[in-house]
């Protein structure tokens, strides 16, 4: 069986059926947690980020595979986003609701709004007669009106329910000086790019190009990696390299270039940046077996293997091969696919991928908890977004000449 056929079978027979099984047909949305022991928690809270990722996953899967089950799941996710997570008074989606859709944490974070926009714009492609595009446009306008700061050129990230700015408590380290994060700006760019594919608005294109310039001007370090956290002056204040985010950035920014009519000079700058990012991750981020390590802060090399990092690394490395013709990237990607099969894929019926391996490549699932991080098969951070995208991207790319 070819690699492409293996991935297609896993996606259709194991991975997507697993995520379909997490649909909550009683209270709406999808279950907020499935433990490492495959015990579902029907009372677990439901996060705005993850519910939005379910919407994108099943919308994109239906678009690619035309299975009606995925359309029904996307419809289900859309209803939950618009009926349970959407704030009808102030606009935007909540960060977290309980199992019965009552707000637990009603803050508005641009990271969560971005994923809602990402999912809504993808759903608009398969349900053009719905209000999904209008919701997506509303989110775009809310972000631009409340988050964009023309004085600093960045997007403020966290707000209370009424869209009053507040200090960061999510998607950032605990350093009080942190004002802007690469992670939030990356996924805002990802969302705006997807919106542009269904709404090719010139002002939106200007914002996309502005975000690209933030990457080439402030975020990218000339050594070859992305700085992660910044103060109000776009001065980097958090040392280190996040290899998973960088390899993801390398192909996502190129994806933007393929979807949007970007200025030629900017295209050249971004292409140079993404090529250097991929090369840096290949040279510095792979261990002796070919796993991509998680993080290097300059003092401590975190050799934990994270499911999302490995999934994005395969796409990013294979994309670098497609861009450059360098077979070293291709070989690294195909080797990593095999490593994933050996360690991350959970062979138990009714499961998907494990979440993490320790520095010795052993499953962290035996620990139940490592500090404050609980190991689950599904929760508010571990969902279908990275794995399903890995399968769909690699099936498509392996078909390309």
C-alpha positions as CSV (number, residue, x, y, z in Angstrom):
1,X,0.0,0.0,0.0
2,X,1.3,3.4,-0.9
3,X,1.8,6.2,1.7
4,X,-1.1,8.1,0.1
5,X,-3.4,5.1,0.2
6,X,-2.5,4.4,3.9
7,X,-3.2,8.0,4.9
8,X,-6.5,8.0,3.0
9,X,-7.6,4.8,4.7
10,X,-6.6,6.1,8.1
11,X,-8.5,9.3,7.6
12,X,-11.7,7.7,6.3
13,X,-11.8,4.6,8.5
14,X,-10.3,5.8,11.8
15,X,-9.6,9.5,12.3
16,X,-12.8,11.2,10.9
17,X,-15.1,8.5,12.3
18,X,-13.5,9.1,15.7
19,X,-14.2,12.9,15.6
20,X,-17.7,12.2,14.4
21,X,-18.2,10.0,17.5
22,X,-17.5,13.1,19.7
23,X,-20.6,14.9,18.5
24,X,-22.9,15.8,21.4
25,X,-26.4,15.2,20.1
26,X,-27.9,16.1,23.5
27,X,-26.4,19.5,24.3
28,X,-24.9,20.5,21.0
29,X,-21.4,20.9,19.8
30,X,-18.9,18.2,20.5
31,X,-17.8,16.7,23.8
32,X,-15.2,18.7,25.6
33,X,-13.1,15.8,26.8
34,X,-12.1,12.2,26.1
35,X,-9.6,10.9,28.6
36,X,-6.5,8.8,27.8
37,X,-8.6,5.8,29.0
38,X,-11.3,6.7,26.4
39,X,-13.7,7.8,29.0
40,X,-15.9,10.6,27.7
41,X,-16.8,13.5,29.9
42,X,-20.2,14.8,28.8
43,X,-20.1,17.6,31.4
44,X,-16.7,19.0,30.3
45,X,-16.7,22.6,29.2
46,X,-16.5,23.4,25.5
47,X,-14.0,25.9,24.2
48,X,-14.6,28.4,21.4
49,X,-11.3,27.6,19.7
50,X,-12.0,23.9,19.5
51,X,-15.6,24.1,18.5
52,X,-14.5,26.4,15.7
53,X,-11.9,23.9,14.7
54,X,-14.6,21.2,14.5
55,X,-16.5,23.5,12.1
56,X,-13.5,24.0,9.9
57,X,-12.6,20.3,10.0
58,X,-15.9,18.9,8.9
59,X,-16.5,21.8,6.4
60,X,-13.1,21.2,4.8
61,X,-13.5,17.4,4.9
62,X,-16.8,17.6,3.1
63,X,-15.3,19.9,0.5
64,X,-12.5,17.5,-0.1
65,X,-14.2,14.1,0.3
66,X,-18.0,14.8,-0.4
67,X,-19.2,12.5,2.4
68,X,-22.6,13.6,3.5
69,X,-21.8,12.7,7.1
70,X,-19.2,15.4,7.2
71,X,-21.7,18.0,5.9
72,X,-24.1,17.0,8.7
73,X,-21.4,17.4,11.3
74,X,-20.4,20.8,9.8
75,X,-24.1,21.8,10.0
76,X,-24.1,20.7,13.7
77,X,-21.0,22.6,14.5
78,X,-22.3,25.7,12.7
79,X,-25.4,25.7,14.8
80,X,-23.4,25.5,18.0
81,X,-21.1,28.4,17.0
82,X,-24.0,30.7,16.1
83,X,-26.5,29.6,18.7
84,X,-24.3,28.8,21.8
85,X,-20.9,30.5,21.4
86,X,-22.0,33.7,19.7
87,X,-22.5,36.7,21.9
88,X,-25.7,38.3,20.6
89,X,-25.3,41.4,22.6
90,X,-21.7,42.4,22.0
91,X,-20.7,40.2,19.1
92,X,-17.9,37.6,18.8
93,X,-17.6,34.2,20.4
94,X,-17.0,33.3,24.0
95,X,-13.7,31.7,25.1
96,X,-15.4,28.9,27.0
97,X,-19.0,27.7,27.8
98,X,-20.1,24.8,30.0
99,X,-21.7,21.6,28.7
100,X,-25.1,23.3,28.6
101,X,-23.8,26.4,26.7
102,X,-23.7,28.8,29.6
103,X,-20.7,31.1,29.4
104,X,-17.9,30.1,31.8
105,X,-15.3,32.5,30.4
106,X,-16.9,35.1,28.2
107,X,-13.7,37.0,27.2
108,X,-13.1,37.8,23.5
109,X,-9.7,36.7,22.4
110,X,-8.5,37.4,18.8
111,X,-7.1,33.8,18.7
112,X,-10.6,32.4,19.3
113,X,-12.3,34.9,17.0
114,X,-9.7,33.9,14.3
115,X,-10.6,30.3,14.4
116,X,-14.3,31.1,14.4
117,X,-13.7,33.2,11.3
118,X,-11.6,30.4,9.8
119,X,-14.4,27.9,10.4
120,X,-17.2,30.1,9.2
121,X,-15.5,31.1,6.0
122,X,-14.8,27.4,5.3
123,X,-18.5,26.5,6.0
124,X,-19.6,29.3,3.7
125,X,-18.0,27.3,0.8
126,X,-20.2,24.3,1.4
127,X,-23.3,26.2,2.6
128,X,-23.4,29.3,0.4
129,X,-27.1,29.9,1.3
130,X,-26.4,30.1,5.0
131,X,-25.5,33.2,7.0
132,X,-22.0,31.9,7.6
133,X,-20.3,34.5,5.4
134,X,-22.2,37.3,7.1
135,X,-21.1,36.0,10.5
136,X,-17.5,35.8,9.2
137,X,-17.7,39.4,7.9
138,X,-19.1,40.5,11.3
139,X,-16.1,38.9,13.0
140,X,-13.7,40.6,10.6
141,X,-15.2,44.0,11.4
142,X,-15.2,43.4,15.1
143,X,-11.5,42.5,15.0
144,X,-10.6,45.5,12.9
145,X,-12.7,47.9,15.0
146,X,-11.6,46.7,18.4
147,X,-8.2,44.9,18.0
148,X,-6.2,46.7,15.3
149,X,-3.9,49.4,16.8
150,X,-2.6,51.8,14.1
151,X,-0.1,53.3,16.5
152,X,1.8,50.0,17.0
153,X,0.6,48.2,13.8
154,X,-0.3,45.1,15.9
155,X,-3.6,43.5,16.8
156,X,-4.4,43.7,20.5
157,X,-5.3,40.2,21.6
158,X,-7.5,39.9,24.6
159,X,-10.7,41.7,25.6
160,X,-13.6,41.3,28.1
161,X,-17.0,40.4,27.0
162,X,-17.8,44.0,26.0
163,X,-14.6,44.3,23.9
164,X,-12.7,46.3,26.5
165,X,-9.0,45.5,26.3
166,X,-7.5,43.5,29.1
167,X,-4.1,42.0,29.9
168,X,-3.3,38.6,28.4
169,X,-4.3,35.5,30.2
170,X,-4.5,33.0,27.3
171,X,-2.2,32.0,24.4
172,X,0.8,33.7,26.0
173,X,3.4,33.2,28.7
174,X,2.9,34.8,32.1
175,X,5.3,37.6,31.4
176,X,3.2,40.8,32.0
177,X,5.2,42.7,29.4
178,X,3.9,40.5,26.6
179,X,1.6,42.6,24.3
180,X,1.7,40.7,21.0
181,X,2.2,37.0,20.2
182,X,3.3,35.4,16.9
183,X,0.8,32.6,17.4
184,X,-2.3,34.9,17.5
185,X,-1.1,36.9,14.5
186,X,-0.3,33.8,12.5
187,X,-3.8,32.4,13.0
188,X,-5.4,35.8,12.3
189,X,-3.6,35.7,9.0
190,X,-4.7,32.2,8.3
191,X,-8.3,33.2,9.0
192,X,-8.2,36.3,6.9
193,X,-6.6,34.3,4.0
194,X,-9.5,31.8,4.1
195,X,-12.0,34.6,4.3
196,X,-10.5,36.2,1.2
197,X,-11.1,33.0,-0.8
198,X,-14.8,33.5,-0.4
199,X,-14.8,37.3,-0.1
200,X,-12.1,38.8,-2.2
201,X,-12.4,42.3,-0.7
202,X,-9.6,44.9,-1.4
203,X,-9.5,46.2,2.2
204,X,-9.2,42.7,3.5
205,X,-6.3,42.1,1.1
206,X,-4.6,45.2,2.4
207,X,-4.9,43.8,6.0
208,X,-3.5,40.4,4.8
209,X,-0.5,42.2,3.3
210,X,-0.1,44.2,6.5
211,X,0.0,41.0,8.5
212,X,2.6,39.5,6.1
213,X,4.8,42.6,6.6
214,X,4.6,42.2,10.3
215,X,6.1,38.7,9.9
216,X,8.9,39.9,7.5
217,X,9.6,43.1,9.5
218,X,9.2,42.2,13.2
219,X,8.5,38.6,13.8
220,X,11.2,36.9,11.6
221,X,14.7,36.9,13.0
222,X,17.4,37.1,10.4
223,X,19.1,34.0,11.9
224,X,16.2,32.0,10.5
225,X,13.4,31.6,13.1
226,X,10.3,33.4,14.3
227,X,10.5,35.3,17.6
228,X,7.4,34.5,19.7
229,X,6.4,37.2,22.1
230,X,6.8,41.0,21.9
231,X,6.2,44.2,23.9
232,X,4.3,47.2,22.5
233,X,7.3,48.2,20.4
234,X,7.6,44.8,18.7
235,X,10.7,44.1,20.7
236,X,11.2,40.4,21.3
237,X,11.0,39.7,25.1
238,X,10.7,35.9,25.1
239,X,13.9,34.0,24.0
240,X,13.9,30.8,22.1
241,X,12.5,28.9,19.1
242,X,9.2,27.2,18.7
243,X,9.9,24.7,16.0
244,X,6.3,23.5,15.6
245,X,5.0,27.0,15.1
246,X,7.8,27.9,12.8
247,X,7.4,24.9,10.4
248,X,3.6,25.6,10.4
249,X,4.3,29.3,9.6
250,X,6.6,28.3,6.7
251,X,3.8,26.6,4.8
252,X,0.8,28.7,6.0
253,X,2.4,32.0,4.7
254,X,3.1,30.4,1.4
255,X,-0.6,29.3,1.3
256,X,-1.5,32.9,1.7
257,X,0.6,33.8,-1.3
258,X,-1.1,31.1,-3.4
259,X,-4.6,32.4,-2.4
260,X,-4.2,36.2,-2.5
261,X,-3.0,38.8,-5.0
262,X,0.0,40.0,-3.0
263,X,2.4,42.6,-4.1
264,X,5.4,41.2,-6.0
265,X,8.1,42.6,-3.7
266,X,6.2,41.3,-0.7
267,X,5.9,37.9,-2.3
268,X,9.6,37.7,-2.8
269,X,10.3,38.7,0.9
270,X,7.8,36.2,2.2
271,X,9.2,33.4,0.0
272,X,12.7,34.1,1.2
273,X,11.5,34.0,4.8
274,X,9.5,30.8,4.5
275,X,12.4,29.0,2.8
276,X,14.8,30.1,5.6
277,X,12.3,29.0,8.2
278,X,12.0,25.5,6.7
279,X,15.7,25.2,6.4
280,X,16.3,26.3,10.0
281,X,13.7,23.8,11.3
282,X,15.2,21.1,9.2
283,X,18.7,21.8,10.4
284,X,18.0,22.6,14.1
285,X,14.6,21.1,14.9
286,X,14.9,17.4,14.0
287,X,16.4,15.0,16.5
288,X,18.6,12.0,15.6
289,X,15.6,9.9,14.7
290,X,13.8,12.5,12.6
291,X,11.3,13.7,15.2
292,X,10.7,17.5,15.3
293,X,11.4,18.7,18.9
294,X,9.1,21.1,20.6
295,X,11.1,24.1,21.8
296,X,14.5,25.5,22.5
297,X,14.8,28.5,24.8
298,X,18.5,28.8,24.4
299,X,19.2,27.1,27.7
300,X,16.9,24.1,27.8
301,X,16.1,21.9,24.7
302,X,12.6,20.6,25.2
303,X,12.7,17.2,23.4
304,X,9.0,16.5,24.1
305,X,7.2,15.3,20.9
306,X,3.8,16.9,20.5
307,X,1.1,15.5,18.1
308,X,0.5,18.9,16.5
309,X,4.2,19.7,16.0
310,X,4.7,16.4,14.2
311,X,1.6,16.8,12.0
312,X,2.7,20.3,11.0
313,X,6.3,19.2,10.5
314,X,5.3,16.7,7.9
315,X,3.3,19.2,5.9
316,X,6.0,21.9,6.2
317,X,8.9,19.6,5.3
318,X,7.0,18.2,2.3
319,X,6.0,21.7,1.2
320,X,9.7,22.8,1.4
321,X,10.5,19.8,-0.9
322,X,7.8,20.9,-3.3
323,X,9.1,24.5,-3.3
324,X,12.8,23.7,-3.6
325,X,13.1,20.2,-5.1
326,X,15.4,19.3,-2.3
327,X,14.8,15.5,-1.6
328,X,16.2,15.8,1.9
329,X,13.0,17.6,2.9
330,X,10.9,14.9,1.2
331,X,12.8,12.1,2.9
332,X,12.4,13.8,6.3
333,X,8.7,14.2,5.8
334,X,8.2,10.6,4.7
335,X,10.3,9.3,7.6
336,X,8.3,11.3,10.0
337,X,5.0,9.9,8.7
338,X,6.4,6.4,9.6
339,X,7.4,7.5,13.1
340,X,3.9,8.9,13.6
341,X,2.5,5.5,12.6
342,X,4.7,3.8,15.2
343,X,4.2,6.0,18.2
344,X,1.3,8.5,17.8
345,X,-1.4,6.6,16.1
346,X,-3.5,4.9,18.8
347,X,-4.5,1.4,17.6
348,X,-7.4,1.1,20.1
349,X,-10.8,1.2,18.5
350,X,-12.6,4.5,19.2
351,X,-9.4,6.5,19.4
352,X,-7.2,8.7,17.3
353,X,-3.7,10.0,18.1
354,X,-1.9,10.2,21.4
355,X,-1.0,13.7,22.5
356,X,2.7,13.6,23.5
357,X,5.9,11.6,23.8
358,X,8.6,12.3,26.4
359,X,12.3,13.0,25.6
360,X,12.9,9.2,25.4
361,X,10.0,8.9,22.9
362,X,7.8,7.1,25.4
363,X,4.1,8.0,25.7
364,X,3.3,10.5,28.4
365,X,-0.1,8.9,28.7
366,X,1.2,6.8,31.5
367,X,1.6,9.9,33.7
368,X,-2.0,11.1,33.4
369,X,-0.7,14.5,34.4
370,X,2.6,16.3,33.8
371,X,2.5,19.5,35.8
372,X,-0.7,21.1,34.9
373,X,-1.1,19.5,31.5
374,X,-3.5,16.6,31.4
375,X,-3.0,14.0,28.7
376,X,-6.2,13.3,26.7
377,X,-7.2,12.0,23.4
378,X,-9.5,15.0,23.0
379,X,-10.0,18.2,25.0
380,X,-10.1,22.0,24.6
381,X,-6.7,22.0,22.9
382,X,-6.4,18.6,21.3
383,X,-8.9,18.2,18.5
384,X,-9.2,17.4,14.8
385,X,-7.6,20.5,13.4
386,X,-3.9,19.4,13.1
387,X,-4.4,15.8,12.4
388,X,-7.2,16.0,9.9
389,X,-5.4,18.8,8.1
390,X,-2.2,16.7,8.1
391,X,-4.1,13.9,6.3
392,X,-5.9,16.1,3.8
393,X,-2.8,18.1,3.0
394,X,-0.6,15.1,2.5
395,X,-3.1,13.2,0.4
396,X,-3.4,16.2,-1.9
397,X,0.3,16.9,-2.0
398,X,1.2,13.2,-2.7
399,X,-1.1,13.3,-5.7
400,X,0.6,16.4,-7.2
401,X,3.3,15.9,-9.8
